[in-house]
Amino acid sequence: MTENQDPDTRPTSRRRWPRRLLIGGAIAVAVVVATGAILSYNTQIIVGAFQGYQSPNSFEPRHTPNDQVRADGVRYVNDLEYGTEFPNSHIDISIPADAADGPLPTIVFTHGGGFFAGDKVLADPLAIDSDVNFLFDQFLDQGYAFVNVNYALVPEYHFPTPVEQLDQALAFLKEHASDYQLDMDNVIIMGSSAGAIMTAQYGAALSNEGYATSLGVSPSIDVDSVRALIIDDAPLAIDDFGLSTMVLVGNYIDGTMYPSDESRERYDPIDDVTDSYPPSFLIGSNYDGDGYAHDMGLLSTALEAKGVDHDFFYERYNDGSEPHHGLLGGLTSGDPIAKHAFDDMMAFLDSVPATTPVL
């Protein structure tokens, strides 16, 4: 502005840029808020970015069904159909080499993957000593028959469909036990992450009729047939979830980050523990960040209050750091915490009553 220029005649752009900046900022904030609201009520948008566009749900088996013997003598039966109501209703059964005639104690395993991914076998099931088979083969070496269970995933299917499928798989195994040397009166139900959620919920359904009714599940096996549960890093305490876990679990429940109070109560089985809950081995990988050792600790406290036989495994490295989610995967590299967890787990299973002794 020159010395004699009227202030009202200064260039318009110089007078209006603060207002434009404020308006632009307000619009940006509104867009962010609106986007957050849309995503919080449509969590599959976020999950779908990781899941991809091709649905992993299919009524067809992943691989051609077969019954064969691996080079190491393990009998491997793949892609048996255990039900027709839902997709992904297939199981694999592995029988240890040189197993004696007669029924074997049986581990029934459900995989993790946030209910949007994962599979009972993610690599070549016939490969010996592969990373994907390493943990499973450790159980075979201990004389257990091992069953892997697939189940339906989001976005087409939601809670509690996978729990229903776990029950359907157990019903199938009970009906066909003699075909595969399975002792269905000596069952260990095991799950990791998402599968651990299902395992904890099914344990509550087995031992609490009211909770089973809330899920719409009528257990096909008796609680006394379940020797133990192995619950590996299950996010259960929904009221304590961080953002990332709430996105995954909320998407699994109803596709939003705001499930109803009724759905939240059905999802979290901790308050539904009774003194009939099966003996349980709990694994918590980490407390730091959004870890699930917190949830396993809460479940341990509930089991303790009801006098349920259980063990809660949690351990840090010597430098104070914690193992990552899914710590048993460290067995392949000789991770000391993974080895301690597996050894403690085997010791716990040895300590609980078994109808058929482990070989």
C-alpha positions as CSV (number, residue, x, y, z in Angstrom):
1,M,0.0,0.0,0.0
2,T,1.4,3.4,-0.9
3,E,1.6,6.2,1.6
4,N,-1.8,7.8,0.6
5,Q,-3.7,4.5,-0.3
6,D,-7.0,3.9,1.4
7,P,-6.8,0.6,3.4
8,D,-10.1,-0.5,1.9
9,T,-8.6,-0.4,-1.6
10,R,-5.7,-2.9,-0.8
11,P,-5.6,-5.9,-3.1
12,T,-8.6,-8.3,-2.4
13,S,-6.4,-11.4,-2.4
14,R,-4.3,-10.1,0.4
15,R,-7.4,-9.4,2.6
16,R,-9.2,-12.7,1.9
17,W,-6.4,-15.4,2.2
18,P,-6.9,-15.9,6.0
19,R,-10.6,-16.5,5.5
20,R,-9.9,-18.9,2.6
21,L,-7.4,-20.7,4.8
22,L,-9.9,-21.1,7.6
23,I,-12.6,-22.3,5.2
24,G,-10.2,-24.8,3.6
25,G,-9.1,-26.1,7.0
26,A,-12.7,-26.5,8.1
27,I,-13.5,-28.4,4.9
28,A,-10.5,-30.7,5.5
29,V,-11.5,-31.4,9.0
30,A,-15.1,-32.1,7.9
31,V,-13.8,-34.6,5.3
32,V,-11.6,-36.3,7.8
33,V,-14.5,-36.6,10.3
34,A,-16.9,-37.8,7.6
35,T,-14.4,-40.4,6.3
36,G,-13.8,-41.6,9.9
37,A,-17.5,-42.0,10.4
38,I,-18.0,-43.9,7.2
39,L,-15.1,-46.2,7.9
40,S,-16.2,-46.8,11.5
41,Y,-19.6,-48.0,10.3
42,N,-18.2,-49.8,7.3
43,T,-15.1,-51.6,8.6
44,Q,-15.0,-54.0,5.7
45,I,-13.6,-51.1,3.6
46,I,-10.5,-51.2,5.7
47,V,-10.3,-54.9,6.1
48,G,-11.0,-55.4,2.4
49,A,-7.9,-53.5,1.6
50,F,-5.9,-56.3,3.1
51,Q,-8.2,-59.1,2.2
52,G,-8.3,-58.3,-1.5
53,Y,-11.3,-58.5,-3.8
54,Q,-11.5,-62.2,-4.3
55,S,-13.6,-63.9,-1.6
56,P,-11.8,-66.7,0.2
57,N,-15.2,-68.4,0.9
58,S,-16.0,-71.5,-1.2
59,F,-18.0,-74.6,-0.9
60,E,-15.4,-76.4,-3.0
61,P,-12.4,-77.9,-1.3
62,R,-9.1,-76.0,-1.5
63,H,-7.3,-79.1,-2.8
64,T,-8.3,-82.4,-4.3
65,P,-9.4,-84.6,-1.3
66,N,-7.0,-87.4,-0.7
67,D,-5.9,-90.0,1.9
68,Q,-2.2,-90.7,1.6
69,V,0.9,-91.4,3.6
70,R,3.8,-88.9,3.7
71,A,7.4,-89.9,3.2
72,D,7.9,-89.8,6.9
73,G,5.0,-92.2,7.6
74,V,2.4,-89.7,8.7
75,R,-1.1,-90.5,7.3
76,Y,-2.5,-87.3,5.9
77,V,-6.2,-87.0,4.9
78,N,-7.1,-83.6,3.4
79,D,-10.2,-81.6,2.6
80,L,-12.8,-83.8,4.2
81,E,-16.2,-82.1,4.1
82,Y,-17.6,-81.8,7.6
83,G,-20.7,-79.7,6.7
84,T,-22.7,-78.3,3.8
85,E,-24.4,-75.3,5.4
86,F,-21.5,-72.9,5.2
87,P,-18.5,-72.5,2.9
88,N,-15.0,-73.6,3.9
89,S,-16.4,-76.5,5.8
90,H,-13.4,-78.8,5.3
91,I,-10.8,-80.3,7.6
92,D,-7.4,-82.0,7.3
93,I,-6.5,-84.9,9.6
94,S,-2.9,-86.1,10.3
95,I,-2.2,-89.4,12.1
96,P,1.3,-89.9,13.5
97,A,3.6,-92.4,11.9
98,D,3.9,-95.8,13.6
99,A,0.7,-95.1,15.7
100,A,-0.5,-98.2,17.5
101,D,-3.9,-99.5,16.6
102,G,-6.8,-97.9,18.4
103,P,-8.0,-94.3,19.1
104,L,-5.5,-91.5,19.6
105,P,-5.8,-88.4,21.7
106,T,-6.9,-85.7,19.3
107,I,-6.1,-82.0,18.9
108,V,-8.7,-80.0,16.9
109,F,-7.1,-76.7,15.7
110,T,-8.6,-73.5,14.3
111,H,-6.3,-71.0,12.6
112,G,-6.0,-67.3,13.0
113,G,-6.3,-64.5,10.5
114,G,-8.6,-61.9,11.9
115,F,-11.7,-63.7,10.5
116,F,-10.8,-62.3,7.0
117,A,-7.8,-64.5,6.1
118,G,-6.0,-67.7,7.0
119,D,-6.4,-71.3,6.0
120,K,-5.9,-74.7,7.6
121,V,-2.8,-75.2,5.5
122,L,-1.1,-72.3,3.8
123,A,1.6,-74.3,2.1
124,D,2.3,-77.8,0.8
125,P,0.8,-80.1,3.4
126,L,2.9,-83.0,2.3
127,A,6.2,-81.1,2.8
128,I,8.2,-82.5,5.7
129,D,9.7,-80.2,8.2
130,S,8.3,-77.1,6.5
131,D,7.5,-73.9,8.5
132,V,3.8,-74.4,8.1
133,N,3.9,-78.0,9.4
134,F,6.5,-77.6,12.1
135,L,4.2,-76.9,15.0
136,F,1.7,-79.5,13.9
137,D,4.3,-82.1,13.5
138,Q,5.5,-81.5,17.1
139,F,2.1,-82.7,18.3
140,L,2.3,-85.7,16.0
141,D,5.7,-86.5,17.5
142,Q,3.9,-86.5,21.0
143,G,1.4,-89.2,19.8
144,Y,-1.6,-86.9,19.0
145,A,-3.8,-87.1,16.0
146,F,-4.1,-83.5,14.6
147,V,-7.1,-82.0,12.9
148,N,-7.0,-78.6,11.1
149,V,-10.4,-76.8,10.6
150,N,-11.4,-74.3,8.0
151,Y,-14.4,-71.9,8.6
152,A,-16.2,-69.2,6.7
153,L,-14.8,-65.6,6.7
154,V,-16.0,-62.1,6.3
155,P,-17.6,-60.2,4.6
156,E,-20.2,-62.8,3.8
157,Y,-20.3,-64.5,7.2
158,H,-20.0,-63.1,10.7
159,F,-20.0,-64.0,14.4
160,P,-21.0,-66.6,15.6
161,T,-20.9,-68.7,12.3
162,P,-17.3,-69.9,12.8
163,V,-18.2,-71.1,16.3
164,E,-21.1,-73.0,14.8
165,Q,-18.8,-74.5,12.3
166,L,-16.3,-75.6,15.0
167,D,-19.2,-77.5,16.6
168,Q,-20.2,-79.0,13.2
169,A,-16.6,-80.2,12.7
170,L,-16.5,-81.8,16.1
171,A,-19.8,-83.6,15.4
172,F,-18.4,-84.9,12.1
173,L,-15.2,-86.1,13.9
174,K,-17.2,-87.8,16.6
175,E,-19.3,-89.6,14.0
176,H,-16.2,-90.7,12.0
177,A,-13.8,-91.2,14.8
178,S,-13.1,-94.9,14.1
179,D,-12.2,-94.1,10.5
180,Y,-9.2,-92.0,11.5
181,Q,-8.2,-93.4,14.9
182,L,-9.6,-90.4,16.8
183,D,-10.5,-90.6,20.5
184,M,-13.3,-88.1,20.7
185,D,-13.6,-88.7,24.4
186,N,-10.0,-87.3,24.7
187,V,-10.1,-84.1,22.8
188,I,-7.9,-81.0,23.0
189,I,-9.5,-77.9,21.3
190,M,-6.8,-75.4,20.3
191,G,-6.9,-72.1,18.5
192,S,-4.5,-69.3,17.6
193,S,-5.6,-65.6,17.5
194,A,-9.0,-65.7,15.8
195,G,-9.1,-69.4,16.3
196,A,-8.3,-68.8,20.0
197,I,-11.4,-66.6,20.3
198,M,-13.5,-69.4,18.9
199,T,-11.9,-71.9,21.3
200,A,-12.5,-69.7,24.4
201,Q,-16.1,-69.1,23.3
202,Y,-16.7,-72.8,22.6
203,G,-15.3,-73.6,26.1
204,A,-17.9,-71.3,27.6
205,A,-20.7,-72.8,25.5
206,L,-19.7,-76.3,26.7
207,S,-19.9,-75.3,30.3
208,N,-22.6,-72.7,30.4
209,E,-26.0,-73.5,28.9
210,G,-27.0,-69.8,29.0
211,Y,-24.0,-68.7,27.0
212,A,-24.5,-71.6,24.5
213,T,-28.1,-70.5,24.0
214,S,-27.0,-66.9,23.4
215,L,-24.7,-68.2,20.6
216,G,-27.3,-70.5,19.2
217,V,-25.0,-73.4,19.6
218,S,-25.9,-76.7,21.2
219,P,-22.5,-78.5,21.7
220,S,-22.3,-81.8,19.9
221,I,-19.8,-83.2,22.4
222,D,-19.9,-83.4,26.1
223,V,-17.7,-81.1,28.2
224,D,-16.2,-84.2,29.9
225,S,-14.9,-85.3,26.5
226,V,-12.7,-82.2,26.3
227,R,-9.5,-82.9,28.0
228,A,-8.3,-79.3,27.7
229,L,-8.4,-76.1,25.7
230,I,-5.3,-74.3,24.3
231,I,-6.1,-70.6,23.9
232,D,-3.2,-68.9,22.1
233,D,-3.4,-65.1,22.2
234,A,-7.2,-64.4,22.0
235,P,-8.4,-60.8,22.0
236,L,-11.5,-61.2,24.2
237,A,-11.9,-58.1,26.4
238,I,-13.7,-56.1,23.8
239,D,-14.2,-53.0,26.1
240,D,-10.4,-52.7,26.3
241,F,-9.6,-53.0,22.6
242,G,-7.4,-50.6,20.8
243,L,-8.3,-49.2,17.4
244,S,-6.8,-51.9,15.1
245,T,-8.3,-54.8,17.1
246,M,-11.7,-53.1,17.3
247,V,-11.7,-52.7,13.5
248,L,-11.1,-56.4,13.0
249,V,-13.4,-57.7,15.7
250,G,-16.1,-55.2,15.0
251,N,-16.0,-56.1,11.4
252,Y,-16.3,-59.8,12.4
253,I,-19.3,-59.1,14.7
254,D,-21.5,-56.8,12.5
255,G,-19.3,-54.8,10.2
256,T,-18.9,-51.7,12.4
257,M,-16.8,-50.5,15.2
258,Y,-19.9,-50.1,17.4
259,P,-21.5,-53.5,18.0
260,S,-24.5,-53.5,20.3
261,D,-24.2,-54.2,24.0
262,E,-25.8,-57.6,23.5
263,S,-23.3,-58.5,20.7
264,R,-20.4,-57.4,22.9
265,E,-21.6,-59.5,25.8
266,R,-22.0,-62.5,23.5
267,Y,-18.6,-62.0,22.0
268,D,-16.6,-61.8,25.3
269,P,-16.9,-65.1,27.2
270,I,-14.8,-64.1,30.2
271,D,-17.8,-63.2,32.4
272,D,-19.5,-66.5,31.4
273,V,-16.8,-68.8,32.8
274,T,-18.2,-71.4,35.2
275,D,-16.5,-74.0,37.4
276,S,-17.2,-76.5,34.6
277,Y,-15.0,-74.7,32.1
278,P,-12.5,-77.1,30.6
279,P,-8.9,-77.1,31.9
280,S,-7.1,-74.5,29.8
281,F,-3.6,-73.5,28.8
282,L,-3.4,-69.8,27.9
283,I,-0.7,-68.1,25.9
284,G,-0.1,-64.4,26.0
285,S,2.5,-63.0,23.7
286,N,2.7,-59.3,24.7
287,Y,1.2,-56.6,26.8
288,D,2.9,-53.7,25.0
289,G,1.0,-51.9,22.3
290,D,-2.2,-53.7,21.4
291,G,-1.1,-57.1,22.8
292,Y,-3.5,-59.8,24.0
293,A,-1.6,-61.0,27.1
294,H,-3.9,-58.5,28.9
295,D,-6.9,-60.4,27.7
296,M,-5.4,-63.8,28.6
297,G,-4.6,-62.4,32.1
298,L,-8.2,-61.4,32.6
299,L,-9.4,-64.9,31.5
300,S,-6.8,-66.4,33.8
301,T,-8.2,-64.4,36.7
302,A,-11.8,-65.5,35.9
303,L,-10.7,-69.2,35.7
304,E,-8.8,-68.8,39.0
305,A,-11.9,-67.4,40.7
306,K,-14.0,-70.4,39.5
307,G,-11.3,-73.0,40.5
308,V,-10.7,-74.1,37.0
309,D,-7.4,-75.9,36.4
310,H,-5.3,-73.8,34.0
311,D,-1.9,-72.3,33.3
312,F,-1.2,-68.8,31.9
313,F,2.1,-68.6,29.9
314,Y,3.7,-65.2,29.5
315,E,7.4,-64.5,29.3
316,R,9.8,-61.7,28.3
317,Y,13.2,-61.9,26.7
318,N,16.3,-61.2,28.8
319,D,16.5,-57.6,27.4
320,G,12.9,-56.9,28.5
321,S,11.3,-57.1,25.1
322,E,8.3,-59.2,24.3
323,P,7.6,-61.8,21.7
324,H,5.2,-60.9,18.9
325,H,1.7,-62.2,18.4
326,G,1.7,-65.9,17.5
327,L,4.9,-66.7,19.4
328,L,4.7,-70.4,18.8
329,G,5.8,-69.7,15.2
330,G,9.2,-69.1,16.7
331,L,9.7,-72.9,17.2
332,T,11.1,-73.2,13.7
333,S,14.0,-70.8,14.5
334,G,14.6,-72.2,18.0
335,D,13.2,-69.1,19.8
336,P,13.6,-69.8,23.5
337,I,10.3,-68.4,24.6
338,A,8.5,-70.4,21.9
339,K,10.2,-73.5,23.2
340,H,9.4,-72.7,26.8
341,A,5.7,-72.2,25.8
342,F,5.5,-75.5,23.9
343,D,7.3,-77.4,26.7
344,D,5.0,-75.9,29.4
345,M,2.0,-76.6,27.2
346,M,2.9,-80.3,26.9
347,A,3.5,-80.5,30.6
348,F,0.1,-79.0,31.3
349,L,-1.6,-81.5,28.9
350,D,0.3,-84.3,30.7
351,S,-1.1,-83.1,34.0
352,V,-4.8,-83.1,33.2
353,P,-6.7,-86.4,33.1
354,A,-6.8,-88.2,29.8
355,T,-9.2,-91.1,28.8
356,T,-6.5,-92.5,26.5
357,P,-2.8,-92.0,27.6
358,V,-0.5,-90.1,25.3
359,L,1.9,-92.5,23.5
